[in-house]
Amino acid sequence: MKFLGFVLLLAGWLIAVAAVAMLAAAGPRAGFVLAAIGVEILGLVLFIRAHLVPWSDRD
């Protein structure tokens, strides 16, 4: 899960950079950037959840 979260963070960043570099029109570019932000949020959630201590292990 940690690795998958990190890969999703990286993929979201690459999608956003590629959209800004390759798309000239503002509409499609904004759509790709919003999708990239969604991928980054998903990656961040997975990365954080992988580092949480389970409730049964807490004192």
Jmol script that loads the backbone (N, CA, C; Angstrom):
load data "model"
ATOM      1  N   MET A   1       0.815  -1.192   0.000  1.00  0.00           N
ATOM      2  CA  MET A   1       0.000   0.000   0.000  1.00  0.00           C
ATOM      3  C   MET A   1       0.859   1.255   0.000  1.00  0.00           C
ATOM      4  N   LYS A   2       1.984   1.228   0.709  1.00  0.00           N
ATOM      5  CA  LYS A   2       2.851   2.403   0.734  1.00  0.00           C
ATOM      6  C   LYS A   2       3.386   2.689  -0.662  1.00  0.00           C
ATOM      7  N   PHE A   3       3.831   1.634  -1.342  1.00  0.00           N
ATOM      8  CA  PHE A   3       4.390   1.811  -2.676  1.00  0.00           C
ATOM      9  C   PHE A   3       3.329   2.277  -3.660  1.00  0.00           C
ATOM     10  N   LEU A   4       2.125   1.694  -3.569  1.00  0.00           N
ATOM     11  CA  LEU A   4       1.039   2.089  -4.467  1.00  0.00           C
ATOM     12  C   LEU A   4       0.661   3.553  -4.247  1.00  0.00           C
ATOM     13  N   GLY A   5       0.612   3.999  -3.011  1.00  0.00           N
ATOM     14  CA  GLY A   5       0.323   5.399  -2.716  1.00  0.00           C
ATOM     15  C   GLY A   5       1.374   6.322  -3.298  1.00  0.00           C
ATOM     16  N   PHE A   6       2.630   5.929  -3.172  1.00  0.00           N
ATOM     17  CA  PHE A   6       3.714   6.747  -3.729  1.00  0.00           C
ATOM     18  C   PHE A   6       3.634   6.795  -5.251  1.00  0.00           C
ATOM     19  N   VAL A   7       3.327   5.663  -5.884  1.00  0.00           N
ATOM     20  CA  VAL A   7       3.214   5.622  -7.346  1.00  0.00           C
ATOM     21  C   VAL A   7       2.044   6.488  -7.813  1.00  0.00           C
ATOM     22  N   LEU A   8       0.928   6.463  -7.089  1.00  0.00           N
ATOM     23  CA  LEU A   8      -0.210   7.303  -7.463  1.00  0.00           C
ATOM     24  C   LEU A   8       0.112   8.789  -7.299  1.00  0.00           C
ATOM     25  N   LEU A   9       0.850   9.144  -6.275  1.00  0.00           N
ATOM     26  CA  LEU A   9       1.276  10.543  -6.121  1.00  0.00           C
ATOM     27  C   LEU A   9       2.136  10.975  -7.308  1.00  0.00           C
ATOM     28  N   LEU A  10       3.062  10.136  -7.686  1.00  0.00           N
ATOM     29  CA  LEU A  10       3.937  10.439  -8.811  1.00  0.00           C
ATOM     30  C   LEU A  10       3.148  10.488 -10.121  1.00  0.00           C
ATOM     31  N   ALA A  11       2.232   9.556 -10.317  1.00  0.00           N
ATOM     32  CA  ALA A  11       1.436   9.521 -11.549  1.00  0.00           C
ATOM     33  C   ALA A  11       0.553  10.757 -11.667  1.00  0.00           C
ATOM     34  N   GLY A  12      -0.052  11.185 -10.585  1.00  0.00           N
ATOM     35  CA  GLY A  12      -0.868  12.391 -10.615  1.00  0.00           C
ATOM     36  C   GLY A  12      -0.069  13.613 -10.997  1.00  0.00           C
ATOM     37  N   TRP A  13       1.128  13.707 -10.467  1.00  0.00           N
ATOM     38  CA  TRP A  13       1.991  14.839 -10.801  1.00  0.00           C
ATOM     39  C   TRP A  13       2.377  14.795 -12.273  1.00  0.00           C
ATOM     40  N   LEU A  14       2.719  13.614 -12.777  1.00  0.00           N
ATOM     41  CA  LEU A  14       3.102  13.489 -14.185  1.00  0.00           C
ATOM     42  C   LEU A  14       1.934  13.780 -15.123  1.00  0.00           C
ATOM     43  N   ILE A  15       0.722  13.374 -14.755  1.00  0.00           N
ATOM     44  CA  ILE A  15      -0.461  13.669 -15.574  1.00  0.00           C
ATOM     45  C   ILE A  15      -0.679  15.179 -15.661  1.00  0.00           C
ATOM     46  N   ALA A  16      -0.540  15.859 -14.557  1.00  0.00           N
ATOM     47  CA  ALA A  16      -0.738  17.313 -14.558  1.00  0.00           C
ATOM     48  C   ALA A  16       0.317  18.018 -15.399  1.00  0.00           C
ATOM     49  N   VAL A  17       1.556  17.620 -15.274  1.00  0.00           N
ATOM     50  CA  VAL A  17       2.632  18.241 -16.047  1.00  0.00           C
ATOM     51  C   VAL A  17       2.447  17.958 -17.534  1.00  0.00           C
ATOM     52  N   ALA A  18       2.086  16.736 -17.878  1.00  0.00           N
ATOM     53  CA  ALA A  18       1.876  16.385 -19.284  1.00  0.00           C
ATOM     54  C   ALA A  18       0.695  17.157 -19.868  1.00  0.00           C
ATOM     55  N   ALA A  19      -0.370  17.323 -19.117  1.00  0.00           N
ATOM     56  CA  ALA A  19      -1.535  18.059 -19.608  1.00  0.00           C
ATOM     57  C   ALA A  19      -1.193  19.518 -19.877  1.00  0.00           C
ATOM     58  N   VAL A  20      -0.443  20.132 -18.983  1.00  0.00           N
ATOM     59  CA  VAL A  20      -0.070  21.529 -19.173  1.00  0.00           C
ATOM     60  C   VAL A  20       0.866  21.670 -20.372  1.00  0.00           C
ATOM     61  N   ALA A  21       1.749  20.713 -20.564  1.00  0.00           N
ATOM     62  CA  ALA A  21       2.723  20.801 -21.645  1.00  0.00           C
ATOM     63  C   ALA A  21       2.112  20.482 -23.012  1.00  0.00           C
ATOM     64  N   MET A  22       1.151  19.563 -23.068  1.00  0.00           N
ATOM     65  CA  MET A  22       0.671  19.072 -24.355  1.00  0.00           C
ATOM     66  C   MET A  22      -0.635  19.698 -24.838  1.00  0.00           C
ATOM     67  N   LEU A  23      -1.492  20.155 -23.943  1.00  0.00           N
ATOM     68  CA  LEU A  23      -2.801  20.652 -24.339  1.00  0.00           C
ATOM     69  C   LEU A  23      -2.796  22.173 -24.413  1.00  0.00           C
ATOM     70  N   ALA A  24      -3.314  22.686 -25.527  1.00  0.00           N
ATOM     71  CA  ALA A  24      -3.346  24.136 -25.710  1.00  0.00           C
ATOM     72  C   ALA A  24      -4.648  24.752 -25.197  1.00  0.00           C
ATOM     73  N   ALA A  25      -5.761  24.048 -25.366  1.00  0.00           N
ATOM     74  CA  ALA A  25      -7.061  24.581 -24.954  1.00  0.00           C
ATOM     75  C   ALA A  25      -7.219  24.493 -23.438  1.00  0.00           C
ATOM     76  N   ALA A  26      -7.891  25.474 -22.877  1.00  0.00           N
ATOM     77  CA  ALA A  26      -8.029  25.550 -21.420  1.00  0.00           C
ATOM     78  C   ALA A  26      -8.990  24.497 -20.872  1.00  0.00           C
ATOM     79  N   GLY A  27     -10.036  24.152 -21.608  1.00  0.00           N
ATOM     80  CA  GLY A  27     -11.028  23.199 -21.117  1.00  0.00           C
ATOM     81  C   GLY A  27     -10.469  21.802 -20.876  1.00  0.00           C
ATOM     82  N   PRO A  28      -9.881  21.174 -21.896  1.00  0.00           N
ATOM     83  CA  PRO A  28      -9.302  19.846 -21.682  1.00  0.00           C
ATOM     84  C   PRO A  28      -8.150  19.859 -20.682  1.00  0.00           C
ATOM     85  N   ARG A  29      -7.368  20.930 -20.698  1.00  0.00           N
ATOM     86  CA  ARG A  29      -6.256  21.024 -19.751  1.00  0.00           C
ATOM     87  C   ARG A  29      -6.769  21.033 -18.321  1.00  0.00           C
ATOM     88  N   ALA A  30      -7.840  21.800 -18.070  1.00  0.00           N
ATOM     89  CA  ALA A  30      -8.402  21.868 -16.715  1.00  0.00           C
ATOM     90  C   ALA A  30      -8.962  20.511 -16.301  1.00  0.00           C
ATOM     91  N   GLY A  31      -9.575  19.806 -17.240  1.00  0.00           N
ATOM     92  CA  GLY A  31     -10.099  18.473 -16.928  1.00  0.00           C
ATOM     93  C   GLY A  31      -9.000  17.504 -16.537  1.00  0.00           C
ATOM     94  N   PHE A  32      -7.907  17.509 -17.285  1.00  0.00           N
ATOM     95  CA  PHE A  32      -6.792  16.620 -16.958  1.00  0.00           C
ATOM     96  C   PHE A  32      -6.132  17.011 -15.642  1.00  0.00           C
ATOM     97  N   VAL A  33      -6.021  18.291 -15.387  1.00  0.00           N
ATOM     98  CA  VAL A  33      -5.417  18.729 -14.121  1.00  0.00           C
ATOM     99  C   VAL A  33      -6.306  18.325 -12.942  1.00  0.00           C
ATOM    100  N   LEU A  34      -7.620  18.459 -13.082  1.00  0.00           N
ATOM    101  CA  LEU A  34      -8.525  18.019 -12.011  1.00  0.00           C
ATOM    102  C   LEU A  34      -8.441  16.507 -11.797  1.00  0.00           C
ATOM    103  N   ALA A  35      -8.342  15.746 -12.886  1.00  0.00           N
ATOM    104  CA  ALA A  35      -8.173  14.295 -12.754  1.00  0.00           C
ATOM    105  C   ALA A  35      -6.856  13.966 -12.058  1.00  0.00           C
ATOM    106  N   ALA A  36      -5.806  14.704 -12.389  1.00  0.00           N
ATOM    107  CA  ALA A  36      -4.510  14.477 -11.750  1.00  0.00           C
ATOM    108  C   ALA A  36      -4.566  14.794 -10.258  1.00  0.00           C
ATOM    109  N   ILE A  37      -5.280  15.852  -9.905  1.00  0.00           N
ATOM    110  CA  ILE A  37      -5.431  16.182  -8.486  1.00  0.00           C
ATOM    111  C   ILE A  37      -6.181  15.072  -7.765  1.00  0.00           C
ATOM    112  N   GLY A  38      -7.190  14.502  -8.408  1.00  0.00           N
ATOM    113  CA  GLY A  38      -7.911  13.375  -7.820  1.00  0.00           C
ATOM    114  C   GLY A  38      -7.016  12.164  -7.606  1.00  0.00           C
ATOM    115  N   VAL A  39      -6.157  11.878  -8.574  1.00  0.00           N
ATOM    116  CA  VAL A  39      -5.212  10.753  -8.443  1.00  0.00           C
ATOM    117  C   VAL A  39      -4.235  11.030  -7.310  1.00  0.00           C
ATOM    118  N   GLU A  40      -3.777  12.264  -7.193  1.00  0.00           N
ATOM    119  CA  GLU A  40      -2.855  12.600  -6.107  1.00  0.00           C
ATOM    120  C   GLU A  40      -3.518  12.484  -4.741  1.00  0.00           C
ATOM    121  N   ILE A  41      -4.760  12.899  -4.634  1.00  0.00           N
ATOM    122  CA  ILE A  41      -5.487  12.768  -3.364  1.00  0.00           C
ATOM    123  C   ILE A  41      -5.648  11.297  -3.000  1.00  0.00           C
ATOM    124  N   LEU A  42      -5.997  10.473  -3.980  1.00  0.00           N
ATOM    125  CA  LEU A  42      -6.115   9.042  -3.731  1.00  0.00           C
ATOM    126  C   LEU A  42      -4.786   8.454  -3.275  1.00  0.00           C
ATOM    127  N   GLY A  43      -3.702   8.840  -3.924  1.00  0.00           N
ATOM    128  CA  GLY A  43      -2.383   8.364  -3.519  1.00  0.00           C
ATOM    129  C   GLY A  43      -2.004   8.820  -2.123  1.00  0.00           C
ATOM    130  N   LEU A  44      -2.340  10.064  -1.787  1.00  0.00           N
ATOM    131  CA  LEU A  44      -2.035  10.577  -0.454  1.00  0.00           C
ATOM    132  C   LEU A  44      -2.831   9.834   0.614  1.00  0.00           C
ATOM    133  N   VAL A  45      -4.097   9.554   0.335  1.00  0.00           N
ATOM    134  CA  VAL A  45      -4.923   8.812   1.298  1.00  0.00           C
ATOM    135  C   VAL A  45      -4.362   7.408   1.508  1.00  0.00           C
ATOM    136  N   LEU A  46      -3.995   6.726   0.432  1.00  0.00           N
ATOM    137  CA  LEU A  46      -3.419   5.382   0.573  1.00  0.00           C
ATOM    138  C   LEU A  46      -2.107   5.426   1.335  1.00  0.00           C
ATOM    139  N   PHE A  47      -1.283   6.424   1.055  1.00  0.00           N
ATOM    140  CA  PHE A  47       0.011   6.541   1.722  1.00  0.00           C
ATOM    141  C   PHE A  47      -0.168   6.802   3.212  1.00  0.00           C
ATOM    142  N   ILE A  48      -1.103   7.664   3.569  1.00  0.00           N
ATOM    143  CA  ILE A  48      -1.348   7.965   4.983  1.00  0.00           C
ATOM    144  C   ILE A  48      -1.953   6.756   5.692  1.00  0.00           C
ATOM    145  N   ARG A  49      -2.916   6.093   5.056  1.00  0.00           N
ATOM    146  CA  ARG A  49      -3.541   4.922   5.685  1.00  0.00           C
ATOM    147  C   ARG A  49      -2.538   3.792   5.898  1.00  0.00           C
ATOM    148  N   ALA A  50      -1.534   3.685   5.041  1.00  0.00           N
ATOM    149  CA  ALA A  50      -0.522   2.645   5.196  1.00  0.00           C
ATOM    150  C   ALA A  50       0.373   2.906   6.400  1.00  0.00           C
ATOM    151  N   HIS A  51       0.457   4.165   6.844  1.00  0.00           N
ATOM    152  CA  HIS A  51       1.315   4.500   7.970  1.00  0.00           C
ATOM    153  C   HIS A  51       0.570   4.609   9.299  1.00  0.00           C
ATOM    154  N   LEU A  52      -0.726   4.454   9.288  1.00  0.00           N
ATOM    155  CA  LEU A  52      -1.480   4.531  10.539  1.00  0.00           C
ATOM    156  C   LEU A  52      -1.286   3.267  11.373  1.00  0.00           C
ATOM    157  N   VAL A  53      -1.294   3.437  12.678  1.00  0.00           N
ATOM    158  CA  VAL A  53      -1.210   2.304  13.589  1.00  0.00           C
ATOM    159  C   VAL A  53      -2.615   1.760  13.795  1.00  0.00           C
ATOM    160  N   PRO A  54      -2.822   0.446  13.653  1.00  0.00           N
ATOM    161  CA  PRO A  54      -4.164  -0.104  13.873  1.00  0.00           C
ATOM    162  C   PRO A  54      -4.668   0.149  15.289  1.00  0.00           C
ATOM    163  N   TRP A  55      -5.993   0.225  15.446  1.00  0.00           N
ATOM    164  CA  TRP A  55      -6.586   0.499  16.750  1.00  0.00           C
ATOM    165  C   TRP A  55      -6.215  -0.548  17.783  1.00  0.00           C
ATOM    166  N   SER A  56      -6.052  -1.802  17.378  1.00  0.00           N
ATOM    167  CA  SER A  56      -5.750  -2.857  18.336  1.00  0.00           C
ATOM    168  C   SER A  56      -4.334  -2.753  18.888  1.00  0.00           C
ATOM    169  N   ASP A  57      -3.428  -2.062  18.191  1.00  0.00           N
ATOM    170  CA  ASP A  57      -2.048  -1.927  18.640  1.00  0.00           C
ATOM    171  C   ASP A  57      -1.813  -0.675  19.466  1.00  0.00           C
ATOM    172  N   ARG A  58      -2.795   0.187  19.585  1.00  0.00           N
ATOM    173  CA  ARG A  58      -2.613   1.429  20.355  1.00  0.00           C
ATOM    174  C   ARG A  58      -2.787   1.142  21.843  1.00  0.00           C
ATOM    175  N   ASP A  59      -2.055   1.895  22.646  1.00  0.00           N
ATOM    176  CA  ASP A  59      -2.149   1.720  24.118  1.00  0.00           C
ATOM    177  C   ASP A  59      -3.142   2.646  24.725  1.00  0.00           C
TER     178      ASP A  59
END
end "model"
wireframe off; spacefill off
backbone 0.3
color backbone group
